[in-house]
Amino acid sequence: MEGTGKMTMQMRDTFSYKGVQAEAIAVSPKFSFTPAKSLGVTVGSWSTANYRGFWCDYYIDDMLVIHNLYLFSEDHAYPILNEKKAEEIPIYRHLLDDLKRNPRHKTRQYQDGFPMQYSDIDYYSDYTGRIVLGIDPVQNKPEQERYRSVIELVLDSGIVMETTDITDLWKAAKGRSDDSSTSYWWEHKENSYSYLINYGLMGL
């Protein structure tokens, strides 16, 4: 990117915890799932807002699953996944129609196509690590007031092994942390929530 232009906001994975909307505040280590590694599908960057070529809706109850998967296959090959076929994403249909009507339309950047979606697949994730989730987020609120509650999950091969309510710790963290290292939050709990508040999402 040239000059001082801002990077395009990236399409992020979404999360739901026990049926309630949530946001991933921190994840460590990074999620290992990729369509190439897990499905044998080579994805491509179809938009400046989605360089990695896919995004997921994660559901967490007693285990972590990918409920919906969206991806753009470079060779337009979409295998059946958990007995589900890939389908068009309705919100992109009008862009494709615009392109067909006018090849010089501003959507010509998408002439190679749009991503497809796998809905309700509940694809099991074997992730092992820790996730901090903000539950029931409220938009346009300061970070410490944004969530009804904040929890920390420990997962082993996709199974939730521990759940800790850290709401009080989260709300008590104020100001920039004195810890300038990139230590994971559980190594220095006394100040690392401040780090998360100030530096945002880790790991995804």
Sine and cosine of phi, psi and omega as CSV:
sin_phi,cos_phi,sin_psi,cos_psi,sin_omega,cos_omega
0.00,0.00,0.62,-0.79,-0.07,-1.00
-0.99,-0.15,0.38,-0.93,0.11,-0.99
0.89,0.46,-0.55,-0.84,-0.05,-1.00
-0.96,-0.29,0.31,0.95,-0.01,-1.00
-0.87,0.49,0.54,-0.84,-0.03,-1.00
-0.99,0.11,0.52,-0.85,0.06,-1.00
-0.94,0.35,0.63,-0.77,0.03,-1.00
-0.87,0.49,0.70,-0.71,0.05,-1.00
-0.86,0.51,0.80,-0.60,-0.07,-1.00
-1.00,0.08,0.57,-0.82,0.07,-1.00
-0.94,0.33,0.87,-0.50,-0.10,-0.99
-0.98,-0.18,0.42,-0.91,0.15,-0.99
-0.89,0.45,0.52,-0.86,0.07,-1.00
-0.94,-0.34,0.35,-0.94,-0.06,-1.00
-0.71,-0.70,0.54,-0.84,0.13,-0.99
-0.71,-0.70,0.74,-0.68,0.01,-1.00
-0.88,-0.48,0.90,-0.43,-0.04,-1.00
0.77,0.64,0.67,0.74,0.09,-1.00
1.00,0.08,0.02,1.00,-0.03,-1.00
-0.92,-0.38,0.66,-0.75,0.02,-1.00
-0.86,0.52,0.62,-0.79,-0.01,-1.00
-0.57,-0.82,0.25,-0.97,0.10,-1.00
-0.80,-0.60,0.66,-0.75,0.07,-1.00
-0.99,0.16,0.92,-0.39,0.04,-1.00
-0.99,0.11,-0.62,0.78,0.00,-1.00
-0.46,-0.89,0.59,-0.81,0.04,-1.00
-0.64,-0.77,0.77,-0.64,0.05,-1.00
-0.42,-0.91,0.78,-0.63,-0.03,1.00
-0.96,0.29,0.02,-1.00,0.00,-1.00
-0.87,0.49,0.47,-0.88,0.12,-0.99
-0.89,0.46,0.69,-0.72,-0.07,-1.00
-1.00,-0.04,-0.17,0.98,-0.06,-1.00
-0.91,0.41,0.77,-0.64,0.23,-0.97
-0.62,-0.79,0.53,-0.85,0.04,-1.00
-0.86,0.51,-0.57,0.82,-0.01,-1.00
-0.92,0.40,-0.72,0.69,-0.06,-1.00
-0.95,0.30,-0.68,0.73,-0.13,-0.99
-1.00,-0.03,-0.49,0.87,-0.11,-0.99
-0.87,-0.50,-0.20,0.98,-0.05,-1.00
0.97,0.26,0.38,0.93,0.00,-1.00
-0.96,-0.28,0.84,-0.55,0.04,-1.00
-1.00,0.08,0.89,-0.45,-0.03,-1.00
-0.99,-0.14,0.39,-0.92,0.01,-1.00
-0.79,-0.62,0.33,-0.94,0.03,-1.00
-0.98,0.18,0.95,-0.31,-0.06,-1.00
-0.99,-0.11,-0.18,0.98,-0.06,-1.00
-0.43,-0.90,0.48,-0.88,0.07,-1.00
-0.91,0.42,-0.30,0.95,0.01,-1.00
-1.00,0.01,-0.01,1.00,-0.03,-1.00
-0.50,-0.87,0.93,0.36,-0.06,-1.00
-0.88,0.48,-0.56,0.83,-0.10,-1.00
-0.98,0.18,-0.19,0.98,0.13,-0.99
1.00,0.07,0.07,1.00,0.04,-1.00
-0.34,-0.94,0.32,-0.95,0.17,-0.99
-0.43,-0.90,0.30,-0.96,-0.17,-0.99
-0.74,-0.68,0.48,-0.88,0.26,-0.97
-0.97,-0.25,0.94,-0.34,-0.03,-1.00
-1.00,-0.05,0.71,-0.70,0.12,-0.99
-0.92,-0.39,0.71,-0.71,0.04,-1.00
-0.80,-0.61,0.82,-0.58,0.16,-0.99
-0.78,-0.62,-0.99,-0.12,0.14,-0.99
-1.00,-0.03,-0.20,0.98,0.03,-1.00
-0.53,-0.85,0.22,-0.98,-0.01,-1.00
-0.99,-0.16,0.83,-0.56,0.06,-1.00
-0.73,-0.68,0.42,-0.91,0.17,-0.99
-1.00,-0.01,0.95,-0.31,-0.05,-1.00
-0.98,0.21,-0.71,0.70,0.07,-1.00
-0.78,-0.63,0.62,-0.78,0.01,-1.00
-0.79,-0.61,0.73,-0.69,0.02,-1.00
-0.84,-0.54,0.76,-0.65,-0.03,-1.00
-0.44,-0.90,0.38,-0.93,0.08,-1.00
-0.89,-0.45,0.92,-0.40,0.00,-1.00
-1.00,0.08,0.79,-0.61,-0.02,-1.00
-0.87,0.50,-0.59,0.80,-0.02,-1.00
-0.98,-0.21,0.21,0.98,0.04,-1.00
0.86,0.51,0.52,0.86,0.06,-1.00
-0.97,-0.24,0.86,-0.52,-0.05,-1.00
-0.80,-0.60,0.99,-0.15,-0.04,-1.00
-0.94,0.35,0.34,-0.94,0.12,-0.99
-0.94,0.34,0.73,-0.69,-0.07,-1.00
-0.80,-0.60,0.88,-0.48,-0.07,-1.00
0.77,0.64,0.70,0.71,0.04,-1.00
0.91,0.41,0.33,0.95,0.02,-1.00
-0.88,-0.47,0.66,-0.75,0.08,-1.00
-1.00,-0.03,0.47,-0.88,0.09,-1.00
-0.94,0.33,0.61,-0.79,-0.03,-1.00
-0.79,-0.61,0.32,-0.95,0.08,-1.00
-0.90,0.43,0.50,-0.86,0.10,-1.00
-1.00,-0.04,0.91,-0.41,-0.14,-0.99
-0.80,0.60,-0.59,0.81,-0.10,-1.00
-0.92,0.38,-0.26,0.96,0.02,-1.00
-0.99,-0.12,-0.08,1.00,-0.06,-1.00
-0.87,0.50,-0.68,0.73,-0.04,-1.00
-0.91,0.42,-0.51,0.86,0.04,-1.00
-0.92,0.38,-0.65,0.76,0.03,-1.00
-0.92,0.40,-0.64,0.77,0.03,-1.00
-0.89,0.45,-0.66,0.75,0.03,-1.00
-0.87,0.50,-0.67,0.75,-0.04,-1.00
-0.92,0.40,-0.62,0.79,0.00,-1.00
-0.92,0.39,-0.60,0.80,-0.01,-1.00
-0.95,0.31,-0.56,0.83,-0.07,-1.00
-0.59,-0.81,0.99,-0.12,-0.04,-1.00
-0.84,0.54,-0.34,0.94,0.00,-1.00
-1.00,-0.10,0.12,0.99,0.01,-1.00
-0.87,0.49,0.38,-0.92,-0.03,-1.00
-0.86,0.50,-0.29,0.96,0.02,-1.00
-0.99,0.12,0.13,0.99,-0.02,-1.00
-0.87,0.49,-0.33,0.94,0.06,-1.00
-0.89,0.45,-0.30,0.96,-0.02,-1.00
-0.98,-0.20,0.37,0.93,-0.09,-1.00
-0.89,0.45,-0.33,0.94,0.05,-1.00
-0.99,0.14,-0.08,1.00,0.05,-1.00
0.89,-0.45,-0.03,-1.00,-0.04,-1.00
-0.82,-0.57,0.30,-0.95,0.05,-1.00
-0.91,0.41,0.33,-0.94,0.06,-1.00
-0.91,-0.41,0.23,-0.97,-0.02,-1.00
-0.80,-0.59,0.60,-0.80,0.20,-0.98
-0.95,-0.32,0.90,-0.44,-0.08,-1.00
-0.97,-0.23,0.62,-0.78,0.10,-1.00
0.83,0.56,0.65,0.76,-0.05,-1.00
-1.00,0.03,-0.44,0.90,-0.03,-1.00
0.72,0.70,0.83,0.56,0.00,-1.00
-0.97,0.23,0.86,-0.51,-0.10,-1.00
-0.92,0.40,0.74,-0.67,0.07,-1.00
-0.97,-0.26,0.72,-0.69,0.00,-1.00
-0.99,-0.12,0.46,0.89,-0.06,-1.00
-0.87,0.49,0.70,-0.72,0.13,-0.99
-0.85,-0.53,0.85,-0.53,-0.02,-1.00
0.29,-0.96,-0.39,-0.92,-0.06,-1.00
-0.80,-0.61,0.61,-0.79,0.01,-1.00
-0.73,-0.68,0.75,-0.66,0.16,-0.99
-0.98,-0.22,0.84,-0.54,-0.04,-1.00
-0.90,-0.43,0.72,-0.69,0.18,-0.98
-1.00,-0.08,0.85,-0.53,-0.12,-0.99
-1.00,-0.08,0.69,-0.73,0.09,-1.00
0.82,0.57,0.89,0.46,-0.08,-1.00
-0.92,0.39,0.54,-0.84,0.09,-1.00
-0.91,-0.41,0.82,-0.57,-0.06,-1.00
-0.93,0.37,0.43,-0.90,0.09,-1.00
0.87,0.49,0.51,0.86,0.09,-1.00
-0.92,-0.39,0.49,-0.87,0.11,-0.99
-0.84,0.54,0.46,-0.89,-0.11,-0.99
-0.80,0.60,-0.65,0.76,-0.06,-1.00
-0.97,0.24,-0.24,0.97,0.01,-1.00
-0.93,-0.37,0.08,1.00,-0.17,-0.99
-0.96,0.30,-0.50,0.87,-0.17,-0.99
-0.90,-0.43,0.56,-0.83,0.09,-1.00
-0.91,0.41,-0.60,0.80,0.07,-1.00
-0.41,-0.91,0.31,-0.95,0.03,-1.00
-0.77,-0.64,0.76,-0.65,-0.03,-1.00
-0.79,-0.61,0.44,-0.90,0.09,-1.00
-0.90,-0.44,0.81,-0.59,-0.01,-1.00
-0.94,-0.35,0.64,-0.77,0.15,-0.99
-0.92,-0.38,0.84,-0.54,-0.03,-1.00
-0.90,-0.44,0.58,-0.82,0.08,-1.00
-0.77,-0.63,0.91,-0.40,-0.04,-1.00
0.78,0.62,0.68,0.73,0.07,-1.00
1.00,0.05,-0.18,0.98,-0.03,-1.00
-1.00,-0.09,0.73,-0.68,0.04,-1.00
-0.97,0.26,0.90,-0.43,-0.05,-1.00
-0.99,-0.13,-0.57,0.82,-0.02,-1.00
-0.64,-0.77,0.60,-0.80,0.09,-1.00
-0.74,-0.67,0.84,-0.54,-0.02,-1.00
-0.83,-0.56,0.80,-0.60,0.06,-1.00
-0.99,0.15,0.90,-0.44,-0.03,-1.00
-0.90,-0.43,0.40,0.91,-0.06,-1.00
-0.83,0.55,-0.74,0.68,-0.04,-1.00
-0.90,0.44,-0.65,0.76,0.03,-1.00
-0.90,0.43,-0.65,0.76,-0.01,-1.00
-0.89,0.45,-0.72,0.69,-0.04,-1.00
-0.94,0.34,-0.44,0.90,-0.03,-1.00
-0.98,0.18,-0.32,0.95,-0.03,-1.00
-0.95,0.30,0.84,-0.55,-0.04,-1.00
-0.73,-0.68,0.64,-0.77,0.10,-0.99
0.96,0.28,0.10,-0.99,-0.03,-1.00
-0.95,0.32,0.68,-0.74,-0.01,-1.00
-0.92,0.38,0.57,-0.82,0.08,-1.00
-0.97,0.23,-0.25,0.97,-0.01,-1.00
-0.99,0.16,0.95,-0.32,-0.05,-1.00
-1.00,0.00,-0.01,1.00,-0.01,-1.00
-0.99,0.17,0.11,-0.99,0.05,-1.00
-0.97,-0.26,0.49,0.87,0.01,-1.00
-0.85,0.53,0.56,-0.83,0.06,-1.00
-0.91,0.42,0.45,-0.89,-0.18,-0.98
-0.88,0.47,-0.47,0.88,-0.06,-1.00
-0.98,0.17,-0.13,0.99,0.03,-1.00
-0.99,0.14,-0.43,0.90,-0.01,-1.00
-0.64,-0.77,0.92,0.40,-0.12,-0.99
-0.88,0.48,-0.42,0.91,-0.07,-1.00
-0.92,0.39,-0.37,0.93,0.00,-1.00
-0.70,-0.71,-0.07,1.00,-0.15,-0.99
-0.98,0.22,-0.34,0.94,0.07,-1.00
-0.92,0.38,-0.57,0.82,0.11,-0.99
-0.87,0.49,-0.62,0.78,0.03,-1.00
-0.88,0.48,-0.70,0.72,0.00,-1.00
-0.90,0.44,-0.67,0.74,-0.01,-1.00
-0.87,0.50,-0.66,0.75,-0.10,-1.00
-0.99,0.12,-0.47,0.88,-0.11,-0.99
-0.90,-0.43,-0.08,1.00,0.20,-0.98
0.97,0.26,-0.46,-0.89,-0.17,-0.99
-0.87,0.50,0.72,-0.69,0.06,-1.00
-0.87,-0.50,0.65,-0.76,0.29,-0.96
0.99,-0.11,-0.54,0.84,-0.09,-1.00
-0.94,0.34,0.00,0.00,0.00,0.00
